[in-house]
């Protein structure tokens, strides 16, 4: 593009390979030249200076030293300086919704200047500066550029489900650094569900005692997480799911259940029947006491009460609840739920909190200062805004459903065709990427979140016009490596413990050729549950396999070549096919230890067949000799069979490209 880069003006020719900025800034002006980053790099603080700014600068310089293998000593100087940071003031002592996160960054050949109205803005600008620094032939440098940046939405979050598979403090803390690197500013902790009560309560210790054997976050650990988040300009929003998803509550307090107990913490996943009885005074008394304790622990203004997926079975079966509804003029379960939410909103208001809940809380009787968290889509989010409610979007951003980054990139809280008026649109606060952990323990969590969460971060920060998917993937591949500098362990999994080295190498190649099945299909193929082992093919496979998808793109590019030019590109494709086939042959010969392993072996056998079919179609396409009709029919049958997942719960993402290859080789 000669005059514009993704909607941002360019004053001069952009660099040959643009740096991997993500999220892409609101306004970028490239200039000629670059600022060399060498051992003489120093920072000067020309404006406000405090401990939070120094701590953030220290974290950035730690990563820069690791990347460049340089030692910047002394790091901060009183005069001169390669990078000058001019911060106007401290900003909010604790991050708040709507904080000014803007900054300007100018990089010249003789130095750089970062200006921000407050510390949080300076922290955001430091992350951008760090992304600019890349290795060149003559060392490390940052290209000359002027950036003026501010977020599109004020609420940009990552939701960590601590309740299903427990996520210990170290997982949460290291993800804070990765969040800060891509300018996410809300950590949403899902702390209770049917399968676990994961936070210490000092007023009601019986609540967390039900999960003592499987993991509980102590209040001291929560305070540490909040302090670390505050340092990084990240808010922490707790979620305690009520009245449904409440089995763990009822395990210690069966008296507040809608149906007789006893109850034990669930080990199976899914939408379960147990639900609180909202009509009992004991229910509101317990919640009032517990919410008061948690309101004092979590300083953020917003308090998430879940409110989703109550199937109503136990409410419908309860004579007491039916009589309460009749006596209070509540015709439906939805009306009873709205009444209950009104009681909770009043409790939270006493502690200065605003209620947040999933889509199901939306009701005409809901207090207008509540926030609707939409898992259903922009349509329900728009409906909430039209009714006067603030809202955030998560539909399209579910990391645990394994959709590619391009899908999340396309999901917009305020799409171009939004029916909302400007006043209504202002109620759309942003969005969150949820990571539910039914199928992800602490070893796997980072592997499922990164780097795809960076694409969500860009959608929520950058202008709507930033939509070039190809360039997003180019930058995402480079950000992937930079994220590892923050400490997240997304590149440390899978480990293939218990396998011989040769077998592990073959399984690694096999895992790179597949992806986990999408959406909610895995429970249809594997039992799952709290005790289900997460250490086979579906757990080893990336949610979005770069090698598999790049192979598909290479096939499509090859098919675009003139027929007489295809022979030259054939060998490169066949190298990949041969490597996959060799690994699949070895994997197919491994012993089947259980049902999942049987599925893995069947998947490997199918990959062998696909590799044979691919080689045959490629050679036919390169030679100009079409596949015979009967051979083409057999290959199509193999493709159709391979599209049906095995007990391994994975799929081949390159199958559509193989279909196009076979079609081209048949003509």
N, C-alpha and C positions, 0 to 999 in steps of 0.2 A: 504494500500500500504506500503510495507516494506521499499522501497528505495527512492520513489519519491512522492511528493505531488503536483499534478496538474502541473507537469513539473518542479518543483523546487526541487533541491537536499535537502535531509534531512541527517544530520550527525548522529542524534540519534533518538530514537523512539519519534514520535509525541505525544502530549497530547491526552488523551482519547477523549475529545471533543475539536476540534480545535476552536480557537477564530473566531469570525465572521468578518474576514478582508474582506473589500470590498471597492475599487477594490483589488483583490489579487495581492500582490507585485511580482515584477519580479524575486526575488530570496529570498527564506526563508530557514533558517536552525534552526530547533527546538533543544532545549537542555533541559536537566532535570532541574527541579526546577522552582521557581517562585519568583518574586519580590513582596513583600507585599506592599500594598498601605494602609497606615494608617494616622492618624492625624499628624504624623511626616514627611509626604511627602513634599519635598521642591525642588525648581528648581534653578539651577545656570547657568547664561549666561557666558560661558567661551570665547566666541569670539565676533563677531560683535553684537552690541546692539543698537536697535533703536526703535522708537515709534511703527512702524508697527509690529515688532516682539513682542513687549510687549503687544500690543493690541490683537494679535492672541493668544499669550500664555494666556492672561486673559480670552478670550472666551472659550478656551479649559478647563482651570481650573474651570471656572464657571460651565461648564457641568459636570466635574468630581466631583465637590463638590455636585452638585445636585444628581448625580448617587449614590455616596457613603454616602451622609449625613454627610460628614466630613467637617471640617473647616481648610483649609491650611493657617495658619497665623503664621509668614509672608510667603508669597508665594515664593518670590525670595530672595535668600541669596547670600552673597559675597563669601562664601567658603563652601566646602562640597557640599551638595545637593544630593537628590535622583536621579533626572534627570538632567544631564548636557547637555546643548545645545551649540554646537560649530559651529557657523555660520561664514563663511569666509568673507562675505561682504553683502552689501544691495541688490545687483542685480538691475534690472531696476527700475527706479522711478515709472513707470507705466508698468503694465503687457504688454508684447509684444509676438507675435507669435514666438515660438522657445525658449522662456526663459528656462533656466536649472531648472527643477523641481525635480531633483534627491536628494536623501538623503540616509544615512545609519543609522540604528537603532540597537543598541545592548542592550538587557535586560539581566541582571545577577541577581543573588539572592541578591547582595549587592548594586545594583544601575543600572541606565540605562544611555546610552549616545546616543545623536542624533547629527549627523554631516550633514551639508549641505553647498553647495557652496554659497548660498544666502538665503534671508529671505523666499522667496516663497518655496524653497525646505524644509526649516525648518517647515513651516506651513503644508506642505503635510505630513511630518514625524510626527508632533504632532497629526494629525488626526489618523494616524496609531497607535500611542501609545495609544490614547484614546480608540480605538477599541479593543486593547489588554486587557484592564482592565475589568475584569468580576468578578461577585460575586462567591465566593466559600464557602464551608462549614465553614471555619474559617475566613471569611472576604473577602475583595477585593484584587486581585492580578493580575499581568501581567506575563504570562509565559516567561521563559527564551528563547530568540530567537535572531538570527542575521538576519537582513533584509537589503538587498541592492535593492533599488527600483528607477525606473525612468519610465515615461510614454512611451507607444508604439507610440501614436499620440500626436502632439502638440495642436490640435484643438478638444476640448471635450466640447460640448455645450448643453445648454437648451434654446429652443426658447419659449418665452412667447408672445402669441398673445394678445396684449392690445387693439386691434382695434375692435374686435367683441363685446364680453362682456368686458367692461373696468375692468382692474386689477389695483387697487390703489397702491400707493407706499408701504404700509405695506405688501401687498402680495409679491411684488417683493423683498423687503428687507429681509423678513424672508426666502424666497427661496434661497437667496444668501448664507445663513449659511448652509442650507442643501446641496447646490451645493458644497460648500467648504468641507463638511464632506465626500463627496465621490469623491473629487478631480476633479470635473468639473471646467473648467477654461474659458468658454465663455458664457456670457449672451447675447442672441440675442433677441432684442425687436422689435416685429412687430408692428409698431406704426400707420400705416395708411392702410385703406382698404375701401371697399364700404360702410361699416357700421360705420365708425368713423375716425376722424382725432384727434389723442389722444396726441398731443404734442403742447405745447405753441410755437407760432412763434411771435417774437416781431417785425420782419420786415414785416410780413404778418399776422396780427392777425385775419383777416377774415377767414383764413384757419381753425384754431382751433375753431373759434366761432360757426361753424356748429355743434360741439359736446359739446358745453359748458354745456348743460343740462344733459349730460349722462356721463361725465368724461373726463378730460384732465390732462395730467401730466405737471405741471409747470416746467419751466427751473430750478428753484431752487430745485425741487424734483428730476429732472434728475441728477443734480450735486451731490445731496446727494446719489443717487443710484450709480453713478460712483465712488464717494469717498469710499463708503462701499465696492464696488466690488474690487477696487484697493487695499484696505487693505487686502482683502482675496486672492489676486493673480488672480482675475477674470477680463477678458476683457469684455467690453460692446460694442456690434456691433448693430447699429440702422438699421432698415429697413423701407424704404418709398417706397411702391409698386407703380411702374409705368411701362408701360403706362396703363395697365389694373388694375383691382381692384381699380379703381380711382374715383368712384362716389363721395366720400367725398371731393376730390379735386375739382371736377366739380360743386359741390353744391355752392361753392363761386366763382369759375372761369369758368363759362360755355363757355367763349370765347376760351378756349383751348381744348374743346371737339371735337370729330370727327363728332358728329351729333348734331343738334340743341337742346338746352335745353328747359325749365329749368330743373335743377336736384335737387333732395333732397337726403339727406343721406338715404341709403337703410336700410330697416328693415328685409328683407328676406335674407337668405343665398344662396350660390351657385355661379356659374360662370355667371356673369352678362355681358350685352352687352357694357355698357359705357366704353369708352377708350379715352385717350388723343390723340390729333392730333399732331403727332411728326413733321409735316411739317410746323407748324405755328411758326414764330419767338417768339410769345408771350409765347409759351409753354417752349421753352428753356430759355427764359429770366426769367420766374417765377422759373423754376427749378434751374437755375444757382444762383439766389438770395437766394432761400430757402436752397439749398444744401450748399451754402457758410455759411449761418448762422448755420446750423446743424453741418457742419464740424468743426466749432469753438467750438461747445458745446460738441461734442463727440471726445475725443482725439485719439481713436483707429485708426489704419492705414486703417482698412477695413470698407466699407460703402455699405450696401446691398440695391439694387434698385428693388428687387422683380423680375419683368420681366416675370411673369408666367400668364398663362391662359387668354390670349387675344384671344377671339374666332374669331376675324377678321370681324365680321358682319358689324360694323360701318365703318371700314376701307374700306371694299369692296363696301359699299353703297355711299361713298364720292367721288364725281367727283374731288374735289380738290386733294385728296390723290392719286387717280388713276393717275391724270396728273403729280403729283410730282414723283411718282414711274417711270412713263414712261420717264420723263425728266432726271431723275438721273440714268437710267439704272437699276432700282431695279425691278426685274421680279416678285418677290413674297412678301407676307407680312413678311416672315421670313427675307428677305433681307432688307426690310424697318426697321424692328425691329433691325437688326444688325447695320444699319446706325445710328439709334437713340441711341443705346447703345454706339456706338463710340463717339457720341456727349457728352453723359453723362460721359463716361470715361475721356474725355478731360477736362470737367468741374471739375470732382473730382481730376484729376491729378494736377490741379492748386492749390488745397488745400492739396496736399500730401496724397491723399486717393487712395486706390485700390478698384475697382468696384467688388461687389459680386452680383450674381443673380442666380435665379433658373434655372433648366435644359434648359428652353426655350431660354436662351441667347446664348447657344453654337452655334457658327457659324464660318466659316473660317475667317470672317472679324473682329471678336471680338479681341480687344487688348489682347496680350498674357499675360499681368500681371493680367487679370481678374480671378476671382475665380468662378467656377461653383458649385452651390449647388444642389446636385442631390436628387430629390424626386422620381425619376423613378427607381433607383436601381444601384447596383455595375456595371452593364453593361454600363450604360450611364456615370457613373463616370470614368470607365476605358477608354471609348471613349474620354472623355475630356482630360485625362492624356496623351493618345496617341497623341493627337493633340497639346500637349504642355501646357495645362492649369492645374493650381492647382485646387483641388476640395475637397469638403466635402460631406459626405453621410448623408441623413436623411431617405431614404427609409428603412422601417423595424423598425424605431424608433418612429413612430407617436404614441404618448401616447393617443391622443384623439380617436384613432380607436379601443382601448380596447383590443389589442392583448396581450396575456400573456407574461410575462417576458422572457420565454424560446424562444419565437419568436424573440424578440429583441436581445437576447443573441446570436442567430444564425446568425444575420445579421452582416457581417464583411466588412468594407471598402476595405480590401485587403484579400479576401479569399485565402485559400491555393492554389486553382487552378487558381489564377489570371494570365491573359496572359501578364501582364505588365513586362517590363524590370526593373532592379533596378533603372535606371534613371527615368523612368515613374512612378514607384511606389513611389518615393520620392515626387512626386507632390500630392499624396493623403495625405491630411493634417489631416483627422480625420472625425468627424461627429457631428451631433446635434440631440437631441431628441425634436421634435416640439410638443408643446401643443397648438393646435388651440382651440379657445374658443367659437365656435358656441353653444356648449352644456355645457359650464362651466362658471359660474359667479364666483365672488370672494369667495363665500362660498365654492364652489365645487373644485376650481382650485387645491389646494394641494392634495385633495383626489384623483384626477385623475393622478397626477404626481408621487406621492410617494407611495410605495417604488420602483415601477417598473423602474424609472429613474436610480436607482442605478445599475441595470443590464446593462443598456446602458453605464453608467460610467465605469463599469468594462470591457466591450468589447473594449472601446476606450483607456483604460489605460493598461490593463494587457496583457501579451503575448498571441499570438493567440492560443497557446496550452492549455490555461486555458479554458476548455470547459465542465467541468463536471456539467451538468444541475442539477442533484440531489443535489450536494453540493452547487451550487449557490442558490437554494431555501432554503437549510438549513441556509445558512448565511444571505440571504435576510430577513428571518423571524426574525432574531435577530437584524439586522440593522434597521428594521422597528421601533423597540422600541427606538433605539438610535437616529434615525432621529427626533423623537418627542422632544428630548432634545434640538434640534436646534431652536425650536419654530414654525416649520411648523405645520399646523393644519389638517393634513390628517386624524388624528384620532378623530377630533372634529365633523365630518360629517358622517352620517346624524343625524339631530336633531329631526325630526318628530314633528315640531311645529304644534300646532292645534289639535293633537290627544291625546286622553286619554292615561294614562300610560299603561294600559293593551293592548290597540290597538297598541300603539307605540312598545311595546315589541314584539308583534306578527309580526308587519311589519318589525322590525329589523331582525327577524329570516327569514322571507320570502325573504328579500333583500339579505341575506347571501347565499341563495340557488340558486340565479340566477346571471347572468351577463348582462350588456347591449349588445345589438346586435352589431356585429363587423362591421368594415370597414365603408361604407357609407350607411348602411341600415336604420338607424333611420329616416332620412328624408322621406323615403318611407312609414313610419308608423306613424309619427307625423309631424305636420306642421313645428314646430320650428320657429325661428325668434327672433328679438331683444326683442319683448314683450311676448314671450312664457314663461310661468312659468316653472321653473326647480325645481320641488319639488314633484316628484312622483317616482315610482319604478325604472325606468331607471337611475334616478339621485341618488337614495339611494344605488344602487347596486355597489359593487366594480367592477372595470374593470376586475379584476382577483380575483374571490372569493376563498380564501384559504379553508374555510370549505367545499365548494362544490367540489373542486378539491381533497382535502384530502379524502373526502368520496368516490370519484371515485377510488382513489388509494387503499383505504382500501377494497373496493369490489374486485378489481383485485388481491390484496394480498390474500384475503379470497378464491378466486377461485383457487389460486395456491396450497392451502392446500389439503392434501389427504382427500377424502370424509369422512373418519371416524374421522377427526380432525375438521371438520367445525362446528359441534354443539357447541364446546367450544367458538368459536368466534362469534356466532350468536347474543347473547344478546347485545354486544357492538354496532353492526350495527343497531339493532332494536331500541336502545335508540335514535340514531340520526333520524331514520325514524319516530319514534313516536313524537319527538319534532317538526320536520318539519310539520308533519301532523296536530298536534294540533294548531300550529301557522297558518297554511294555512286555517284550518277550520274557525278560528276566522277572518282572513283577508277576506275570501270569504263572510262572513256575514256582512261586513261593507257596508254602503250606497255608491252608485256610484254617485259622484258629477259631473263628466264630462267624456269625452270619454277615457281619460287616466286611470281614476279610474275604468271604466268598463273593460279595458284591464288588470289592476292589479287584479281585482276580478276574471276574467277568468283565469289569470295565477295562482292564489291561488287555484282555483278549479282543475286545471290541476295538481298542485303539490299534492293535496289530492289523485287524481287518481294514480299518479306516486308512492306515498308512499304505497298505497294499493297494487299496482302491485309489488313493490319492496319487501314488506313483504312476499307476496305469493311466489315469486321466491326464496327468501332467505330460507324460511321454506322448500320449495321443495328441494333446494340444500343441506340443512343440513340433511334432512331425507333420502335422496337418492331416493325419489319418484319423478319421472319426472312429469312435468306439462302435463296435457292432451293437445292434439293438438289444440282443439278448444279454450281452455283457453290461451294457448301460443299465438295463433293467435290474440285473443282480446287484450292481453297485448302489442303485437307488434303494433297493430293499435293505442293504446294509446300513445306509444312512438313516432310513426310517427306524430300523431296529436300534441303532445307536442313539436315537433321539429319546428312547424310553429309558429312564434312569434305572439303575440296578439298586440293590440294597446298599451300595456305597453312597447313595444320595448325592451324586455329582452329575454334571452334564458337560458336553463338549461345546464350547462357545463358537468354534469355527465351523460347525456343521452347515450353516447357511452358505458360507463361502464355498464349501465343498460341493454343495448342490449346484451353485452357479458354475463351478469348474466342470462338473459332469455334464451339465447342460451344454456348455460351450464345446466340450470334447465330443458330444454326440452329433452336433450339427455338421 
